[in-house]
Amino acid sequence: MEKPQLHTILTPKLLDLYDAENSIVVIIDVFRATSTIATALYNGAKEIYPVADVQECILLGKNLNAITAGERDGKVIEGLQFGNSPTEYSQDVIENKILVITTTNGTKMLQMALDQNADSIITGSFPNLGAVCEYLISQNKNVLLGCSGWKDRFNLEDVLFAGAVVSKVSEHFTIHCDSSLMAKELYELHQKDIKQFIRKTTHWHRLEAYGLEKDLEYCVTENAANVLPLYNKEKRALLIHR
Amino acid sequence: MEKPQLHTILTPKLLDLYDAENSIVVIIDVFRATSTIATALYNGAKEIYPVADVQECILLGKNLNAITAGERDGKVIEGLQFGNSPTEYSQDVIENKILVITTTNGTKMLQMALDQNADSIITGSFPNLGAVCEYLISQNKNVLLGCSGWKDRFNLEDVLFAGAVVSKVSEHFTIHCDSSLMAKELYELHQKDIKQFIRKTTHWHRLEAYGLEKDLEYCVTENAANVLPLYNKEKRALLIHR
């Protein structure tokens, strides 16, 4: 029996070159949307609604009696309650609560996957690496690892995570994909010094200015919040898949 | 004085995210268009006209009394005289001749650079790595390393060449670009075993079926045809820049 295929999408702009309709799409936004999503669910959030803009975030938050979250330039957006840092979502803050979160790059990739009628959508980052790999192996479907990047540009930390996945699941997939090969090489080269390596990325330099070093180190810590956020198309929300 | 900026464009689809108008764009199509272009010029071709389609190639070839070249699926296209292999363009074949060549991926990147009004356009591959680096250092302008890829998808061999350039010119440029950082890492990791490494690429597997191993090994041989092809916008042709 032929193994399912796996491809890595280096930026949202390249998603339409691939067959999302017959694939699980993994939304990857390591700094920090998908790290925060895993953490909030791990700490007991009931549902997470990712939305594209601030007004929608405020409105939906009111309707659902939810916590609202979003940041611009390292600060909580006016009218919202929390920021995008995973450290904000401890158990006592988020347990049994609903979260509505607005992010730029991650939400864009998610919306594109929806527009292209993806078979199913999950989110991944280092804190839930193990859960993502386990799920992908169990489903026996094609996979697109969707790196959210930064304003459509390529982002190292996202491709590093894609490489971590490829490195751990490759024997279960057919991989004719240079992006995946490169991602795997890069991850295997840097998995031992990943906290040093991320200091070289452009995103580190943007966020470091806001004093977020600890945040970013957490975002590359494997299995610190090891749950599987699965997107529920009817609810338009991410819930833990058990 | 601030150094000029350098970015790496991983596929043609990403070129419009960058400022081509104020940059030298380096067209990179290692397997095999830009390797062949360097080789033909090195062996004495007067001018090379890259064109997008076969009919244009035949017509222009007739008008210019030129050699015409193009391949599909590893065979010379009907109506044209030569293929896309650098080995076909020895001195006795090409000296003082004009070449009209049709390629898919490389020509697309070139056309996009023209559409975006690039400051200037050169072509690069391992056989002319040294000449490309020397030129870029001498010009003191922003640089976009444009990987042609394969049908808009990312291609390892092109980014390896971009990495070779970054590795050799980085001290002369400001580089806030994750793609360039990754390219450099990958090249420095594999520069010693590059002929083995390229055997893993998707493109190798496509072309190997046509018996082109020797061709592909030549295409990653540094400085085997060390000239600088500069695109002349009036002529619409590539000529050696001296």
Contacts between the chains, C-beta under 8 A, distances in Angstrom:
chain1	res1	chain2	res2	distance
A	10	B	10	5.9
A	10	B	11	7.9
A	10	B	154	5.7
A	11	B	10	7.9
A	11	B	14	6.7
A	13	B	13	5.5
A	13	B	14	6.2
A	13	B	17	7.9
A	14	B	11	6.7
A	14	B	13	6.2
A	14	B	152	7.2
A	14	B	153	7.2
A	14	B	154	7.5
A	17	B	13	7.9
A	17	B	151	7.5
A	17	B	152	5.7
A	17	B	153	5.9
A	151	B	17	7.5
A	152	B	14	7.2
A	152	B	17	5.7
A	153	B	14	7.2
A	153	B	17	5.9
A	153	B	178	7.4
A	153	B	179	7.6
A	154	B	10	5.7
A	154	B	14	7.5
A	154	B	178	5.6
A	154	B	179	4.7
A	154	B	182	7.6
A	155	B	178	5.6
A	156	B	178	4.2
A	156	B	181	6.4
A	156	B	182	6.0
A	159	B	182	7.2
A	176	B	202	5.3
A	176	B	205	7.4
A	177	B	202	6.9
A	178	B	153	7.4
A	178	B	154	5.6
A	178	B	155	5.7
A	178	B	156	4.2
A	178	B	201	5.8
A	178	B	202	5.3
A	178	B	203	7.7
A	179	B	153	7.6
A	179	B	154	4.7
A	181	B	156	6.4
A	181	B	200	6.0
A	181	B	201	7.3
A	182	B	154	7.7
A	182	B	156	6.0
A	182	B	159	7.2
A	182	B	182	7.3
A	182	B	186	6.4
A	185	B	186	6.6
A	185	B	189	7.0
A	186	B	182	6.4
A	186	B	185	6.6
A	186	B	186	7.2
A	189	B	185	7.0
A	189	B	189	6.3
A	200	B	181	6.0
A	201	B	178	5.8
A	201	B	181	7.3
A	202	B	176	5.3
A	202	B	177	6.9
A	202	B	178	5.3
A	203	B	178	7.7
A	205	B	176	7.3
